[in-house]
Amino acid sequence: GLDEIRFHPQNDEQRKAIAKALTFDWQVGAEIPVIPGTKKETLAFLDFLESLGGVSFCNLNELEATETNLPALKEHGFELVNQEGAAIKGSKELAKKLLLETNYSYTLHFCSAKTKDAVQFRNRLIRTANNIRKPYEEVQDGMLVKAVIEIPKTLIGEEVLETLAEEYEVDPELIALPTEDRLETAWFIADALKEVLKERFEITGIFVTYEYPTFQRTLIAKIPLLGEKDSSAKKQTTQRKKR
């Protein structure tokens, strides 16, 4: 169920809604942009939250310019901190003053434009990853996580897949053969069967991969499930067989 509600109040009606929300068993908070030159008005709103009693937090967001609001901001005399970002000059400074000069019962927090952008980027990744994930992929911090099993040329990928599905009861939904030399499955399945893959099939290329959910599936990390000791031991065994 709902355990937190966050308001972005723009008028008196929305302020009344904050008071009404406090009658429910929710964590109630607010989020407002810090507009340079509006210290008095911002303090009045923060005092209003304090007067309600029971408000948990208020986030002070650094004012940002967008393609749509930038002309209006410039008309009112606002300037960008720099041309590389979207933060408005004076917003951060006012927020710091408010944090230093006030002491409310609720938590007052400043969120910079850079932090907000990072959070929004992460949330977009998570949404995209959840929309495109395959049944055997997990979403972790916006990345798609799975196991990749590299099939050597001495084996037939389809036969390895069928053996794992039939003899080791791997759910067909949780394993795939996108190419003849590459099996994909859930990382925990590969972890459980890595010794089988090594001993029965002589497969040592078993990895957990982390990818961004882009069109090209940008690879971020590729971590071996078999350690160096496993691989070196296998090489030594092979060399002894040849002798």
Secondary structure, 3 states (H helix, E strand, C coil): CCCEEEECCCCHHHHHHHHHHCCCCCEEEEEEEECCCCHHHHHHHHHHHHHHCCCCEEEEEECECCCCCHHHHHHCCCCECCCCCCEECCHHHHHHHHHHHCCCCCEEEEECHHHHHHHHHHHHHHHHHHHHCCCCCEEECCEEEEEEEECCCCCCHHHHHHHHHHHCCCCHHHEEEEECCEEEECHHHHHHHHHHHHHHHCCCCEEEEEECCCCCCCEEEEEECCCHHHHHHHHHHHHHHHC
